Amino acid sequence: MEWARDKFQKLFTQKPQSAVKILDDGTNVGTVSQQDITALKEGLKLLKKRPTNFMDCVEFARVKFEKLFNHAPK
C-alpha cells in the first residue's frame, strides 16, 4: 500500500508542483541543488506529455493502470 501512496504523491503532487514552478518562474529559474534540478526535469517531462483533452486523460489513466496493475505484476 505504501508504493501506491508514493506513486499518487509523485503523480498528483510533486510533479504538478514542479510544472507549476516552471510555468511561474519561466526563464528566471535559479536551481540550487540536485533535488531542484530533478524536480525541474520531472516538471518539464510532465508538461511535455500532459493531456490536452478528455480523451488524452482517459488514455493516460489507462496506460498507467495497465503498467502498474497488469504488466508489472505479470
MOPAC internal coordinates of N, CA, C and O (Angstrom, degrees):
PM7 1SCF
backbone

  N    0.0000 0     0.00 0     0.00 0    0    0    0
  C    1.4442 1     0.00 0     0.00 0    1    0    0
  C    1.5369 1   110.55 1     0.00 0    2    1    0
  O    1.2310 1   120.67 1   149.67 1    3    2    1
  N    1.3080 1   116.33 1   -30.33 1    3    2    1
  C    1.4712 1   120.66 1  -179.78 1    5    3    2
  C    1.5255 1   111.36 1   -61.95 1    6    5    3
  O    1.2310 1   120.15 1   141.18 1    7    6    5
  N    1.3335 1   117.32 1   -38.82 1    7    6    5
  C    1.4628 1   120.24 1  -179.16 1    9    7    6
  C    1.5289 1   110.78 1   -64.85 1   10    9    7
  O    1.2310 1   120.39 1   145.18 1   11   10    9
  N    1.3280 1   116.86 1   -34.82 1   11   10    9
  C    1.4693 1   120.10 1   179.40 1   13   11   10
  C    1.5257 1   110.56 1   -67.12 1   14   13   11
  O    1.2310 1   120.38 1   138.65 1   15   14   13
  N    1.3221 1   116.89 1   -41.35 1   15   14   13
  C    1.4637 1   120.91 1   178.75 1   17   15   14
  C    1.5321 1   109.85 1   -64.60 1   18   17   15
  O    1.2310 1   120.65 1   139.88 1   19   18   17
  N    1.3270 1   116.35 1   -40.12 1   19   18   17
  C    1.4649 1   120.64 1   178.71 1   21   19   18
  C    1.5206 1   110.96 1   -64.94 1   22   21   19
  O    1.2310 1   120.23 1   135.03 1   23   22   21
  N    1.3278 1   117.17 1   -44.97 1   23   22   21
  C    1.4741 1   120.99 1   178.07 1   25   23   22
  C    1.5277 1   110.87 1   -60.76 1   26   25   23
  O    1.2310 1   120.80 1   135.86 1   27   26   25
  N    1.3402 1   116.08 1   -44.14 1   27   26   25
  C    1.4575 1   120.59 1  -179.15 1   29   27   26
  C    1.5253 1   110.48 1   -61.84 1   30   29   27
  O    1.2310 1   120.56 1   134.80 1   31   30   29
  N    1.3438 1   116.53 1   -45.20 1   31   30   29
  C    1.4604 1   120.25 1  -179.37 1   33   31   30
  C    1.5229 1   111.41 1   -62.44 1   34   33   31
  O    1.2310 1   120.37 1   137.04 1   35   34   33
  N    1.3142 1   116.90 1   -42.96 1   35   34   33
  C    1.4667 1   119.65 1   178.99 1   37   35   34
  C    1.5213 1   111.83 1   -64.91 1   38   37   35
  O    1.2310 1   120.88 1   134.80 1   39   38   37
  N    1.3354 1   115.93 1   -45.20 1   39   38   37
  C    1.4578 1   120.67 1  -174.62 1   41   39   38
  C    1.5196 1   113.26 1   -72.04 1   42   41   39
  O    1.2310 1   120.28 1   141.85 1   43   42   41
  N    1.3325 1   117.07 1   -38.15 1   43   42   41
  C    1.4563 1   119.94 1  -172.91 1   45   43   42
  C    1.5237 1   115.10 1  -110.66 1   46   45   43
  O    1.2310 1   119.95 1   177.24 1   47   46   45
  N    1.3436 1   117.69 1    -2.76 1   47   46   45
  C    1.4605 1   119.60 1   179.26 1   49   47   46
  C    1.5215 1   111.57 1  -125.45 1   50   49   47
  O    1.2310 1   120.51 1   116.88 1   51   50   49
  N    1.3262 1   116.63 1   -63.12 1   51   50   49
  C    1.4621 1   120.22 1  -173.37 1   53   51   50
  C    1.5223 1   112.93 1   -66.12 1   54   53   51
  O    1.2310 1   119.80 1   129.20 1   55   54   53
  N    1.3071 1   117.98 1   -50.80 1   55   54   53
  C    1.4678 1   120.66 1  -178.04 1   57   55   54
  C    1.5262 1   112.10 1   -65.02 1   58   57   55
  O    1.2310 1   119.29 1   135.36 1   59   58   57
  N    1.3444 1   118.95 1   -44.64 1   59   58   57
  C    1.4702 1   117.96 1   176.57 1   61   59   58
  C    1.5323 1   112.85 1   -62.98 1   62   61   59
  O    1.2310 1   119.84 1   143.05 1   63   62   61
  N    1.3293 1   117.91 1   -36.95 1   63   62   61
  C    1.4613 1   119.88 1   177.40 1   65   63   62
  C    1.5201 1   110.82 1   -64.03 1   66   65   63
  O    1.2310 1   120.48 1   141.30 1   67   66   65
  N    1.3214 1   116.68 1   -38.70 1   67   66   65
  C    1.4638 1   120.39 1   176.98 1   69   67   66
  C    1.5257 1   110.58 1   -64.96 1   70   69   67
  O    1.2310 1   120.50 1   138.68 1   71   70   69
  N    1.3185 1   116.66 1   -41.32 1   71   70   69
  C    1.4633 1   120.43 1   178.87 1   73   71   70
  C    1.5242 1   110.95 1   -64.21 1   74   73   71
  O    1.2310 1   120.14 1   137.38 1   75   74   73
  N    1.3183 1   117.33 1   -42.62 1   75   74   73
  C    1.4667 1   121.29 1   178.64 1   77   75   74
  C    1.5204 1   110.14 1   -63.24 1   78   77   75
  O    1.2310 1   120.12 1   139.84 1   79   78   77
  N    1.3277 1   117.37 1   -40.16 1   79   78   77
  C    1.4652 1   121.31 1   178.42 1   81   79   78
  C    1.5259 1   110.45 1   -60.94 1   82   81   79
  O    1.2310 1   120.54 1   137.85 1   83   82   81
  N    1.3176 1   116.57 1   -42.15 1   83   82   81
  C    1.4686 1   120.50 1   178.81 1   85   83   82
  C    1.5261 1   109.76 1   -62.80 1   86   85   83
  O    1.2310 1   120.56 1   133.94 1   87   86   85
  N    1.3325 1   116.53 1   -46.06 1   87   86   85
  C    1.4611 1   120.09 1  -179.37 1   89   87   86
  C    1.5250 1   111.69 1   -65.15 1   90   89   87
  O    1.2310 1   120.09 1   142.00 1   91   90   89
  N    1.3302 1   117.42 1   -38.00 1   91   90   89
  C    1.4698 1   121.24 1  -179.98 1   93   91   90
  C    1.5312 1   111.97 1   -71.33 1   94   93   91
  O    1.2310 1   120.78 1   136.90 1   95   94   93
  N    1.3280 1   116.12 1   -43.10 1   95   94   93
  C    1.4711 1   120.36 1  -175.36 1   97   95   94
  C    1.5224 1   112.57 1   -80.10 1   98   97   95
  O    1.2310 1   120.30 1   150.98 1   99   98   97
  N    1.3157 1   117.03 1   -29.02 1   99   98   97
  C    1.4633 1   120.01 1  -178.60 1  101   99   98
  C    1.5168 1   111.33 1    61.32 1  102  101   99
  O    1.2310 1   120.54 1    52.49 1  103  102  101
  N    1.3176 1   116.57 1  -127.51 1  103  102  101
  C    1.4681 1   120.52 1  -179.05 1  105  103  102
  C    1.5224 1   111.95 1   -86.66 1  106  105  103
  O    1.2310 1   119.90 1   178.97 1  107  106  105
  N    1.3131 1   117.80 1    -1.03 1  107  106  105
  C    1.4666 1   121.30 1  -179.60 1  109  107  106
  C    1.5189 1   112.75 1   -92.68 1  110  109  107
  O    1.2310 1   120.13 1  -148.10 1  111  110  109
  N    1.3258 1   117.35 1    31.90 1  111  110  109
  C    1.4511 1   121.47 1  -179.50 1  113  111  110
  C    1.5223 1   109.07 1   -77.27 1  114  113  111
  O    1.2310 1   120.73 1   -59.16 1  115  114  113
  N    1.3113 1   116.21 1   120.84 1  115  114  113
  C    1.4585 1   121.52 1   177.06 1  117  115  114
  C    1.5101 1   109.31 1  -115.03 1  118  117  115
  O    1.2310 1   120.08 1   -84.44 1  119  118  117
  N    1.3357 1   117.44 1    95.56 1  119  118  117
  C    1.4563 1   120.45 1  -177.89 1  121  119  118
  C    1.5177 1   110.11 1   -77.00 1  122  121  119
  O    1.2310 1   121.43 1   -35.88 1  123  122  121
  N    1.3077 1   114.87 1   144.12 1  123  122  121
  C    1.4565 1   120.48 1  -176.27 1  125  123  122
  C    1.5195 1   111.31 1  -113.27 1  126  125  123
  O    1.2310 1   120.23 1   139.28 1  127  126  125
  N    1.3103 1   117.16 1   -40.72 1  127  126  125
  C    1.4589 1   119.86 1  -174.09 1  129  127  126
  C    1.5271 1   110.91 1  -131.30 1  130  129  127
  O    1.2310 1   121.59 1    -6.85 1  131  130  129
  N    1.3185 1   114.57 1   173.15 1  131  130  129
  C    1.4637 1   120.69 1   177.11 1  133  131  130
  C    1.5301 1   110.07 1   -63.49 1  134  133  131
  O    1.2310 1   120.40 1   145.71 1  135  134  133
  N    1.3217 1   116.85 1   -34.29 1  135  134  133
  C    1.4642 1   121.24 1   178.17 1  137  135  134
  C    1.5306 1   110.56 1   -63.71 1  138  137  135
  O    1.2310 1   120.19 1   140.26 1  139  138  137
  N    1.3362 1   117.24 1   -39.74 1  139  138  137
  C    1.4645 1   120.96 1   176.83 1  141  139  138
  C    1.5266 1   110.99 1   -63.29 1  142  141  139
  O    1.2310 1   120.81 1   137.66 1  143  142  141
  N    1.3105 1   116.06 1   -42.34 1  143  142  141
  C    1.4689 1   120.71 1   179.85 1  145  143  142
  C    1.5213 1   110.14 1   -63.18 1  146  145  143
  O    1.2310 1   120.17 1   136.25 1  147  146  145
  N    1.3268 1   117.29 1   -43.75 1  147  146  145
  C    1.4634 1   121.67 1   178.33 1  149  147  146
  C    1.5199 1   110.71 1   -62.22 1  150  149  147
  O    1.2310 1   120.35 1   136.52 1  151  150  149
  N    1.3235 1   116.93 1   -43.48 1  151  150  149
  C    1.4676 1   120.95 1   179.53 1  153  151  150
  C    1.5227 1   110.76 1   -62.89 1  154  153  151
  O    1.2310 1   120.26 1   139.01 1  155  154  153
  N    1.3146 1   117.11 1   -40.99 1  155  154  153
  C    1.4651 1   120.51 1   178.54 1  157  155  154
  C    1.5234 1   111.48 1   -65.21 1  158  157  155
  O    1.2310 1   120.13 1   139.24 1  159  158  157
  N    1.3217 1   117.35 1   -40.76 1  159  158  157
  C    1.4635 1   120.68 1   178.03 1  161  159  158
  C    1.5222 1   110.64 1   -62.09 1  162  161  159
  O    1.2310 1   120.44 1   136.89 1  163  162  161
  N    1.3410 1   116.76 1   -43.11 1  163  162  161
  C    1.4606 1   120.44 1   178.81 1  165  163  162
  C    1.5304 1   110.78 1   -64.66 1  166  165  163
  O    1.2310 1   120.95 1   140.55 1  167  166  165
  N    1.3234 1   115.79 1   -39.45 1  167  166  165
  C    1.4626 1   119.83 1   178.37 1  169  167  166
  C    1.5167 1   111.87 1   -63.84 1  170  169  167
  O    1.2310 1   120.39 1   136.71 1  171  170  169
  N    1.3205 1   116.86 1   -43.29 1  171  170  169
  C    1.4680 1   120.76 1   177.68 1  173  171  170
  C    1.5209 1   111.47 1   -63.61 1  174  173  171
  O    1.2310 1   120.86 1   138.38 1  175  174  173
  N    1.3197 1   115.96 1   -41.62 1  175  174  173
  C    1.4617 1   120.28 1   179.20 1  177  175  174
  C    1.5312 1   110.31 1   -61.14 1  178  177  175
  O    1.2310 1   120.81 1   137.46 1  179  178  177
  N    1.3306 1   116.06 1   -42.54 1  179  178  177
  C    1.4647 1   120.45 1   178.50 1  181  179  178
  C    1.5224 1   111.16 1   -64.10 1  182  181  179
  O    1.2310 1   120.19 1   137.60 1  183  182  181
  N    1.3248 1   117.23 1   -42.40 1  183  182  181
  C    1.4617 1   120.56 1  -179.90 1  185  183  182
  C    1.5255 1   112.11 1   -64.27 1  186  185  183
  O    1.2310 1   120.59 1   144.29 1  187  186  185
  N    1.3306 1   116.48 1   -35.71 1  187  186  185
  C    1.4612 1   120.10 1  -178.87 1  189  187  186
  C    1.5192 1   112.29 1   -69.04 1  190  189  187
  O    1.2310 1   119.96 1   145.05 1  191  190  189
  N    1.3337 1   117.68 1   -34.95 1  191  190  189
  C    1.4589 1   119.59 1  -175.91 1  193  191  190
  C    1.5257 1   113.24 1  -109.93 1  194  193  191
  O    1.2310 1   119.98 1  -162.33 1  195  194  193
  N    1.3137 1   117.64 1    17.67 1  195  194  193
  C    1.4674 1   120.64 1  -177.28 1  197  195  194
  C    1.5253 1   111.24 1   -65.94 1  198  197  195
  O    1.2310 1   121.06 1   -35.61 1  199  198  197
  N    1.3109 1   115.58 1   144.39 1  199  198  197
  C    1.4680 1   119.28 1   176.14 1  201  199  198
  C    1.5289 1   110.29 1   -66.19 1  202  201  199
  O    1.2310 1   120.68 1   -38.13 1  203  202  201
  N    1.3180 1   116.31 1   141.87 1  203  202  201
  C    1.4619 1   120.08 1  -179.08 1  205  203  202
  C    1.5260 1   112.88 1  -110.37 1  206  205  203
  O    1.2310 1   120.86 1   169.92 1  207  206  205
  N    1.3369 1   115.95 1   -10.08 1  207  206  205
  C    1.4584 1   119.55 1   176.89 1  209  207  206
  C    1.5257 1   108.69 1  -150.67 1  210  209  207
  O    1.2310 1   120.69 1    -2.36 1  211  210  209
  N    1.3184 1   116.29 1   177.64 1  211  210  209
  C    1.4584 1   120.46 1  -175.73 1  213  211  210
  C    1.5228 1   112.32 1   -60.99 1  214  213  211
  O    1.2310 1   119.85 1   136.58 1  215  214  213
  N    1.3088 1   117.88 1   -43.42 1  215  214  213
  C    1.4674 1   120.33 1  -179.01 1  217  215  214
  C    1.5262 1   111.69 1   -64.36 1  218  217  215
  O    1.2310 1   120.28 1   145.25 1  219  218  217
  N    1.3254 1   117.06 1   -34.75 1  219  218  217
  C    1.4633 1   120.01 1   174.55 1  221  219  218
  C    1.5246 1   110.73 1   -62.86 1  222  221  219
  O    1.2310 1   120.43 1   141.65 1  223  222  221
  N    1.3319 1   116.79 1   -38.35 1  223  222  221
  C    1.4684 1   121.44 1   178.16 1  225  223  222
  C    1.5277 1   110.88 1   -63.82 1  226  225  223
  O    1.2310 1   120.95 1   137.01 1  227  226  225
  N    1.3307 1   115.79 1   -42.99 1  227  226  225
  C    1.4603 1   120.69 1   179.29 1  229  227  226
  C    1.5258 1   109.97 1   -64.17 1  230  229  227
  O    1.2310 1   120.57 1   136.14 1  231  230  229
  N    1.3217 1   116.52 1   -43.86 1  231  230  229
  C    1.4639 1   120.52 1   179.45 1  233  231  230
  C    1.5238 1   111.07 1   -63.62 1  234  233  231
  O    1.2310 1   120.08 1   136.89 1  235  234  233
  N    1.3265 1   117.45 1   -43.11 1  235  234  233
  C    1.4604 1   122.23 1   178.71 1  237  235  234
  C    1.5267 1   110.22 1   -59.30 1  238  237  235
  O    1.2310 1   120.46 1   133.73 1  239  238  237
  N    1.3299 1   116.72 1   -46.27 1  239  238  237
  C    1.4659 1   121.48 1  -179.65 1  241  239  238
  C    1.5284 1   110.82 1   -63.88 1  242  241  239
  O    1.2310 1   120.50 1   137.58 1  243  242  241
  N    1.3147 1   116.65 1   -42.42 1  243  242  241
  C    1.4700 1   120.60 1  -179.07 1  245  243  242
  C    1.5272 1   111.24 1   -64.52 1  246  245  243
  O    1.2310 1   120.28 1   136.69 1  247  246  245
  N    1.3150 1   117.08 1   -43.31 1  247  246  245
  C    1.4674 1   120.94 1   179.47 1  249  247  246
  C    1.5251 1   110.10 1   -63.65 1  250  249  247
  O    1.2310 1   120.10 1   137.03 1  251  250  249
  N    1.3361 1   117.42 1   -42.97 1  251  250  249
  C    1.4706 1   120.97 1   177.73 1  253  251  250
  C    1.5226 1   110.43 1   -61.88 1  254  253  251
  O    1.2310 1   120.30 1   135.55 1  255  254  253
  N    1.3322 1   117.03 1   -44.45 1  255  254  253
  C    1.4535 1   120.96 1   179.85 1  257  255  254
  C    1.5254 1   110.62 1   -60.65 1  258  257  255
  O    1.2310 1   120.21 1   131.41 1  259  258  257
  N    1.3250 1   117.21 1   -48.59 1  259  258  257
  C    1.4630 1   121.13 1  -179.83 1  261  259  258
  C    1.5238 1   111.08 1   -59.48 1  262  261  259
  O    1.2310 1   120.70 1   136.88 1  263  262  261
  N    1.3196 1   116.28 1   -43.12 1  263  262  261
  C    1.4613 1   120.67 1  -178.50 1  265  263  262
  C    1.5245 1   111.04 1   -64.34 1  266  265  263
  O    1.2310 1   120.17 1   133.17 1  267  266  265
  N    1.3326 1   117.28 1   -46.83 1  267  266  265
  C    1.4668 1   120.89 1  -173.79 1  269  267  266
  C    1.5236 1   113.82 1   -81.33 1  270  269  267
  O    1.2310 1   119.76 1   145.11 1  271  270  269
  N    1.3149 1   118.07 1   -34.89 1  271  270  269
  C    1.4539 1   120.05 1  -170.94 1  273  271  270
  C    1.5235 1   114.97 1  -114.69 1  274  273  271
  O    1.2310 1   120.14 1   175.75 1  275  274  273
  N    1.3265 1   117.33 1    -4.25 1  275  274  273
  C    1.4469 1   119.17 1   179.12 1  277  275  274
  C    1.5336 1   110.51 1  -120.64 1  278  277  275
  O    1.2310 1   120.43 1   118.69 1  279  278  277
  N    1.3239 1   116.78 1   -61.31 1  279  278  277
  C    1.4567 1   121.18 1  -174.78 1  281  279  278
  C    1.5234 1   112.24 1   -71.17 1  282  281  279
  O    1.2310 1   119.76 1   134.65 1  283  282  281
  N    1.3181 1   118.06 1   -45.35 1  283  282  281
  C    1.4621 1   121.30 1  -177.69 1  285  283  282
  C    1.5334 1   111.39 1   -62.91 1  286  285  283
  O    1.2310 1   118.63 1   134.37 1  287  286  285
  N    1.3447 1   120.22 1   -45.63 1  287  286  285
  C    1.4603 1   119.05 1   179.57 1  289  287  286
  C    1.5266 1   113.77 1   -65.58 1  290  289  287
  O    1.2310 1   120.30 1   149.80 1  291  290  289
  N    1.3358 1   117.03 1   -30.20 1  291  290  289
  C    1.4646 1   119.70 1  -179.76 1  293  291  290
  C    1.5183 1   109.28 1   -68.00 1  294  293  291
  O    1.2310 1   120.10 1   180.00 1  295  294  293

